């Protein structure tokens, strides 16, 4: 389970619909490498261990374990509970598995067991029903009551989505051709002299007969044209997430992978790290670029709570091999990839990477026990 879908990290937050769907679809049963935790209980003067077991998750599909919190939650209640109070009169504060995650694993099963008792509560049953209704309406939005009644609203939704299609396709085309989207100016209307590659492509689409795009950009009532630099960046970010999601799904199916990373300073004197992943998918070798990482930004985030630092006199910190290794480990974890499935690490042969004591590769090896280092002079 990736950090983004760890229910412990989402506890108490407002969760968007896409994240809810992802949480509901993912299996609640831990993988084969999961080490089941235990709690210690005193009985007749003896300390006894009570383990969490696989059959707990198989029997209760709503039971979700949070790796970050090391506790159990009811995912249906976390996602759909409307009140923190229950009971016959609705005045009893709900605790276990809802507002207070469970970390004691004794007496979980049986008629009076904690899990069975929670499953039979009315508020839990309502949340389960809410989850079924939510998934139906999410997968079939045209069947939502408000959408059935308001046909004009459905028509507007369809038109708005159609307006975005040519703009998104233009951005993807420029990305495929490695053409910068922006020109010497970031503003200006499409009818004037175009200042960027995107506006040129959009003009070509209109001249080629794209009536939907032409109507959208000529609509005086439209307050949003979706071609501003701000919206452009937001669309690029959405496209990036979709691409990375597809890459990660392919890697999960391939199972084993290798990482390639390099740190360098760009023309704006910002230290950046590039991370790529190689894997074999249906008999073919793929090497996919995943992300750029601002190394100093990551260091600033780690030290943001430090006291006694004068920001005016602060000197740009030195990037160590251990720090670069930590960045890679954090990124692999964020992507939801398993460390044990990493079988290769490729870097250049500079000291900060290959030092046997404080090098980045040595640091990564602490988490990726099965990975072999492959030095290279030129990273592709």
N, C-alpha and C positions, 0 to 999 in steps of 0.2 A: 504494500500500500504506500503510495507516495505521500509526502508531507502535506500536499494540498488536499488530499482526501482522508487524512487522519482526523477522525471525528473529534479527538481531544483538542486539536488546534482550532476547530470550528465551534466548539462549545461556547455558548453565550453570544455568538456573532449572528448577524443577519446573513443568511445563506441564500445565494441566488439559485434560480430554478435549474440551471445546467449542472451546478454542483450537487444539488439534491438528486437529480437523476443519476449522476455518476455514482453517488453513495448508495443509492437503492439498487443499482445494477451490479455493483462489485460484490464478489463473494465475501461473506462474513467469516468463512472458515480460514484460519491462518494457513500459510503454505507449509510444505514438508520440512523446511529448515527452521520453523518457528520453535523457540524454546518456551514451553508453557511455564508461566510463573506459579508461585505458590504463596500462601500466607501461613503464618505460624499461630497456633492456638494452644492454650493451656487447658489440659483436661486431666483431672485427678493428679495434679502436680507434675504432669509430663507435658513436654512441648511436642505437639503433633503438626505435621505439615499437611495442608490441604491444597491439592493442585487443581489448577484450571485444566480442563481436558477438551479434546477435540469434539467429543460427543455433546458437550454443552452447546457448542456453536451449531452442530448439525441438527440438534433437537429444537433449538430456539434461534430461528433465522434472523431475528431482530437484534440479537446480542452482538455487540461490536466492541472489539478490543482496541484501545488506543495505545500505540507504542510510545508516543510522546509523554502521555500521562501515566502509563502502566496501570490502567484502570479499565473497567467495563462500563459501557453505556448501552442504553436502548436507543437505537438509531431512529426508530419511528417516533418516539417521544421527543427526542432532541429536535427532529425536523418539523414536527407537526403539532406539538403540544401548544394549546392556546392559553393555558393558565397554569401557574405553579401550585395551585391548590386543588384538592380533590376530596374524596370521601363522600358520605351521604349528603352532607350539607354544603359541601364545596368549601370548607374552611380549613381542612387539614393540609398542611404544607407537604408537598411531594418531595421526597429525598432520594432514596436509593435508586440508582440507574437513571435518574432524571436530573435533578438539580445537584445531586451528590453522586458522582461515579463510584462504582463498587470496586473495592480492593481487598475484600475478605471473601475467601472462596470456600468456606465451610457452609454446609447445609444449603447447597444450591438447588438440589433436586428433591423430588418427592412431593407429596400433596401439600405440605406446608413449607416447601423449599422456597428460597428467595426468587428464583427464576419463574417457577410455576405460579407463585402468588402474584408476581408482577404481570404475568401474561393474562391472568384472569381479571385484572382490574379494568373497570369500565373506561377510564381515561386512556388506558393503553389500547383497548379494542377500538376506540374512536380514532386514535392516531393511525392504527393499522388501516382502517377504512379510508381515512384521509389520504394515506399513501397510495392506495389503489386508485382512488378517484383522481389524484394528482397525476399519476402516470398515464391514465387514460386520456385526460385532457391535454397533457403535454405532447403525447404522440399523435393526438387527433384534435388540434386546436379548433377545427371547424365545427366540432361537436360541443364546444363550450356554450352554455346557455346564452350568455351575453353576446357571443358571436353569431349564434343562430338568429337571435332577435334582431341584432343590429347588422343587417346585411351590408349597409353602406360602410360600416367600419371595416368589415372583411374586405370589401372592395378597395378601401384606402390602404389597408395593410399590404394587399397584393401589389398595388401600384407602387408603394414605397419600396418594396423589395425589388421590383423590376427596375426602378430607377438606379438602384445601387449596383446592379449586375454589370453594366458597361463600364462603370467607374472602377469596380474591383478587377474586372478583366484587364483594363488598361494598366493598372498597377502591377498585376501579375506578369503581363507581357513585358513591361519595362524591366521588371526584376529578372525575368528569364534572359533578356538581352543584355543585362548588366549595364543599363542606361540609367543615369541619375534622373530622378523625378523632377528635381527643382532646377530652375535656371538662375539668371542674375537677379530676378525679383520673385517674391513669394506671393504677391498680391496681383490684382487686376482681374477684370471680367473676361469671360471667354470670347466675347465679341470683339475685344480689342486685340492688339498685337500680342500673340502668345509669348509668355516669358518662361515657360517650363515645358519639359518633355511631356508631362501628363496632359497639359492643355492642348498641345499639338496633336497628340494621339486622339483626344476627345473630339477635336475638330475633324480629324480624318474619319472618325466613326460616323459623325453627323453627315459628312459629305458622301459617305458610302451608303447612306440610307437608314441609319439608326434613328427611327422616328421617336422611339421611347426616350432616348437621351436628348434629342432635339427639343421635344415637348417639355421635358423636365427642366432644361436650362433656360427655356424661353418663358416658362410659367412665372408670371409676375406675382402670383399668390404664394409661390414657394419661398419660404423663409430659409430653407436649408438646401444648398446646392451640393453639398458634400465634396467640394473640390478645394476647400481651404487647406493650408498646411497642417492645421490642428487635426482636422478630420482625416487628412491623408495619413498622418502618423498613427492615428487610432486604427485605421483600416489595415495599415501595414502590420501593426501589432497583432490584430486579429488573425491575419494571414499567417504570421509567424507561429502563433500558438497552434493553428491547424496543422502546419507543416511538421512542427516538433511532435505533436500528438501522433501523427501518422508514422514518423520515424520510430518513436518509442514503441508503438504497437508492432512494427516490423521486427524490432530488436527483441521484444518479448517472445515473439514467435520463433525467431532464430535462436534464442536463448543465450548464446555466447557472443561476446563482443570484445573489441579492443578500443582503447582511447588514444587519441593523438592530440597533444596540446603544445602550445608555444606561447611564450610571453615576449612582447616587443613594445617599443614606444612608437606611437604614430606621429604624424606631422604636427599634431597639436600638443605634443609632449605628454600625452596621456598614456600611461602604461596599461596595455590591454592584453588579455589572454584569449586565444582562440581555442575552442574545443571541438574536435571532430570525433566521430565514432565509426569504426569499421565492423562489418558483420557479414555473414553469409546468409542470404535469403533465397531459398529455393535454388540452391546450387550456384548462385552468382554472388560475387563479392561487391559490396557496396561501401563506399566511404562517404558519410554524410556530415556536413558542417552543421553544428547544433547552435552555437552561440558565441558571442563576444562577451568578455567579462572585464569591467573596469576594475583593475586590481586595487588601486588606491581607494576607490569608492567602497570596495569590500572591506578594506582595512579600516576606513573611517567608521563604517557601521559596527565593526567589532569593538572599536574604542570610543564609541559615542558617549558612553557613560563614565569615561575616565575623568577624574578630578584633577584640578591644579594644572591644566594645560592652557597656556596662553596661545590662542589661535593666531594672534598677530605675529608671534615669534616662532610658530610651528614650522619645522623643516619637513619637507617631503620625506616620509619614512622610507627606509630601505626595504626592498622586497627580498625576503629570504626564501630559500627552497622549501622550508617547512610551511611557510605561509602559503606559497603557491600550491603546495600539495593539499593543504587544508581547503583551499578554494575549489580544487578539482573534486575532492571528496564530497564537499557540500553540494556541488552541482550534480554529481551522480545521484546523491541521495534525493535531491529535489526533483530530479527526473523520474524517480521511482525505480531505478535499475538496481539489480541485485549485485552486491560487491563480489560474491562468490563466482558469478558468471563472467567477470572480467578476466580475460586470459592474456591480455597484452597491454603494454604501456609504451608508447613511442614518443620520444622527445629528441631534441638536439643533445650534443654531448658537452654542453657547458657545465661548469662546476655547480652552479646553483640547481641544476636539474639532477646530475648524476652523483653528487657527493654521497659517499656511503654512510655519512653520519647525519648531515643536516640537509640532504638533497630532497627535492620535490618527489622524485621517484621512490626514495626510501620511505618518505612519509605516506605515500599512497599505498605502498606495499603492506603497511600495517593493517589496512582494511581490505585490500585485495590480495589475499594470500596465494591465489592461483595465477596471478599475472606475471608474465615474463617481460623484462625490459628490452626494448629494441631501439638502440640509438640510431639516429639518421641525420644526415647533413642538410637535407632539404625536405621540409614538410609540405605535403600537397594539400 
